Amino acid sequence: MISVEQALEKILEHIKVLDTEESPILSCLGQVVAEDIFSEIDIPPLDNSAMDGYAVRAADTRGASQKSPRILRVIDTVTAGSISKSEVKAGMVVRIMTGAPIPKGADAVVKFEDTDQSGAG
């Protein structure tokens, strides 16, 4: 068996560094970028939910567990393509779907699967 360093040396002996080139974006399918690309604008231009769940104030869920649950009131539902007019305040949540903008006052999303919706209306 050879060491990691020896293996790396053997691999590097057979690698050719490729030249870079500039190409129009539409002709780059299947290509690999030579450096990181950054946008000057945020897309989408707002914070949105990456999952279905409840938009919450993280502070309201601190310490929550199955043995010590936090009971929070659902005040609204927001779907992708719509914007909630509600503001999440202490003890409140907004039911949120993937892609929907995070409502004012919320700073986290708790997945539906991580909640017990008993008594939810």
Protein Blocks (a to p, Z undefined) as FASTA:
>chain_A
ZZfklmmmmmmmmpccdddddddfklmgoiacfbdcddfbdcdfbdcdfbdcddddfklm
goiafklccddddfbdcdehiacfbdcdehiacdddehiacdehiabdcdfklpcfehiZ
Z
